[in-house]
Amino acid sequence: MAKWGMVFDLRRCIGCNACTVACKQENSLPYGVFFTKTLSEEVGAYPNTTRTYIPTICNHCEDAPCQRVCPTGATYTRADGIVLVDGDKCIGCGSCVVACPYDQRTLLEPEMLTRGLFRNGELTPFEQQGYKRFTAGTATKCTFCHERVDAGLQPACVATCPTEARIFGDLDDPDSKVRRLIQEHRGRQPMPEKNTNPKVFYID
Amino acid sequence: MRNAEGKIHVWDASDNRARLWDDPDLKELALEGTYRVDGIECRPAFQRFKDILADCTPQQTERVTTVPAATVQRIAREFAKAARIGSFIEIEGCLLPLRPAAYNYYRGAQGHKFSAMANHSFKLVNFLVGAIDAPGGHVGVTLDDWKEDIRGGTGEIRPGENGMMQAAPHQLHPEVPFSYPPNETHLAGYFPLGVDPGHLSQYTLARPEAFGLDYRPEALLMCHANPLWNLPGSRQRLYDIMRSLRFVVAVDILPNESNEWADIILPCHDLLESWNMIMIEPPHHEGPCLRQPATPPLYDTRSEEEIFYEISERLGILEAWNGILNGWNGFHLEPELMLEPGRRYTDREIAERKGLLWNGKDLEWYIEHGHAVTPRRPEKWYRPWEGMRLHFYLEDIVRVRDELMRNMEAADVAIRHEWEWYDYQPLPTPALDPVHEEPPEFDLYAVTFKDIQINFGETLSNPWIDDIVFKDPVHTAVLLNSATGRGKGLADGDVIRIESPYGSVVGRVALSQGVHPEAVCISNALTRIATQHTGMRHGGGSFNDLLPANLRHTDACSGQPETVAKVRLTKLASLPAEVVAGNSAYRPRRVH
């Protein structure tokens, strides 16, 4: 059984947000809901200035605080390491949103799923189809595009990234690209002090 | 220097005498020096260029650009070294010069007065190291095969006189002939080398008598166009033009600043609802890509093809319309693909013909394969002009200038006395852009910029793009250098009026270390002013209002308008009510 993880190559990210749009499209995300974000920061002083970009997603932590605090077992970890939320079990208590140190969870407010993105507010056919996957009042987050992964595809953000700054693969496979990149570039997990053991690594 | 037959003289440094360029006895071309040929003193073009550069020292460049002379010199050295002059590479059996260095540039560098000279000077840098169309170098856009035989041969590479490549100035359409009174309000017929200067319509229509206009436009047809947003100049003047029109019709999928003036909007299919066959952007690859409907039309819309066929039929020009489509798409190259004069065709039929023209494959093949895109052959991708000489000294520009001058004089065009004749130069000169000569109280340069997500700004009405862009501080405030801002008593969040000699906009300030001390940077995301399209956020006014739309700030050679404005800043107490009302870029929004 694979243990899925992702590597962000910070040398390659150009902050284009193609990943963000691909994610929103793949997952029919309502306005204001993100499964991935690219943070940017201005660094240096004029004239030696640049912008740095840091992509972020749910880290699918090995020891996921969101899962620990979930009172109903709605948040669970699949055998392949993907952390998911069962919308039928989630009661929308918001504990996971607070517990996630990475700010990667969103509570779906009912109006997000009933009001369309276009002006008259009617749901377009795309939204009608896409919003079926969500349950109003529950928590949601990045799923590593598990349906795609189960079908042998890459997550949408990875498939879209024009610079190959996102690399997805099996962390347990010593020959996988993610393992090689983590080893060669001393991949770092976000906020290691939280002891969550993320399955997302950053290299630069 | 030419002989009586028009053949070019060169100087043979070996025999110390002038020879014709194709003289088999020519031994050594002189690049430098001053000589006498037929009693006339002359210099090789390279010497002329070198003489011009004597007035363009790094120190002088520093005074205008603030880039330190030492940096200019360092980059020049690094560039020349990186070009690896003398190196070769073999690609698919072709031995080619390898020049892994290039001066690459886009419209930001060209959208100015003297843009033709700027463009030429950039190109000459590549020229000097041999990086024109060489692997690793500046590979130009030789257009696709179709255009060699269609649209007036606009993309054709063919021999010209004196062993040189034939100059083909227009990529988009054949040259618009000179006319007086001008047939075009934007004076395209007066720009034989340039792009269509759409911004000049407001200049000519503001004083039509000066341009000899013996008519006034009464109708406007726009197809996916938004001139009221994207043209430089005064919005008020553009609005006056719109008010003067008797009938405005627009073909579009989204409301925008321009089509909200339309008497009739003909809504067309979305890209996901229609057929089209589009040539992939050359030069790296070539071949058509099929766009096919992902969904049936959601609303009562039509394809562009159906709309224009309907209009053509009602106007009684169906035959002419099919003739235009045959010529534009190249169907005339394959008689069996020719559109019949009296018939209407669907978007699907037109798409299929384009595919058949390219590789003989029908639409079913394209539906299965998606596209017929292949990498270009090396001989087409690299040095497609092999065997011809490239133009270093652009004599064509001078000839075109002289012909235009003759035409204007013969027709007694009054505006010729105001025409910017200096803009036509065979070699770039160190002329100063008039934007630098605005009154000194306009002490900063305002520029606009776009980001990857907002290529043409139209994408801002896409909720996914909106959700990203308006969370980015780069796109939610006017950017000002931190030290400059503090020096003017400005801090993050302050509201300012940005005023040029031609117009003004407002914005909220964000101080940045990433901005030049003399610049004000306004994101494209803050320039929309659409009112009917409430899905589109409006900013603090149109950046284009800051820009002039006149001859003085238009490159007469290239047709490019100025895209930078000198401005001054005034601190305001708050954002004007009209800016924060409704669908403002300055207001947070939860639901689109």
Contacts between the chains, C-beta under 8 A, distances in Angstrom:
chain1	res1	chain2	res2	distance
A	14	B	452	7.6
A	15	B	452	7.9
A	16	B	452	4.2
A	16	B	453	7.0
A	17	B	452	7.3
A	17	B	453	5.7
A	17	B	468	4.9
A	18	B	452	7.7
A	20	B	464	7.8
A	20	B	468	5.5
A	21	B	453	7.4
A	21	B	464	5.1
A	21	B	465	6.9
A	21	B	468	7.0
A	24	B	464	4.5
A	24	B	467	7.1
A	25	B	464	6.8
A	31	B	463	5.7
A	31	B	466	8.0
A	31	B	467	5.7
A	31	B	590	6.8
A	31	B	591	5.4
A	31	B	592	5.0
A	32	B	467	6.6
A	32	B	590	5.8
A	32	B	591	7.7
A	34	B	467	7.7
A	40	B	472	7.0
A	40	B	474	7.7
A	42	B	512	6.1
A	42	B	513	5.9
A	42	B	514	5.5
A	44	B	513	6.2
A	45	B	513	5.1
A	46	B	481	6.1
A	46	B	482	7.2
A	46	B	483	7.3
A	46	B	513	4.7
A	46	B	514	7.1
A	46	B	515	7.3
A	46	B	516	7.6
A	46	B	517	7.0
A	47	B	516	8.0
A	49	B	512	8.0
A	49	B	513	4.6
A	49	B	514	4.3
A	50	B	514	7.6
A	51	B	514	6.8
A	111	B	591	7.0
A	112	B	591	7.7
A	115	B	591	5.3
A	117	B	463	3.8
A	117	B	591	7.8
A	117	B	592	4.6
A	118	B	463	7.2
A	118	B	535	6.3
A	118	B	592	6.9
A	119	B	534	5.3
A	119	B	535	5.1
A	119	B	592	7.7
A	121	B	591	8.0
A	124	B	298	7.5
A	125	B	295	7.2
A	125	B	298	6.9
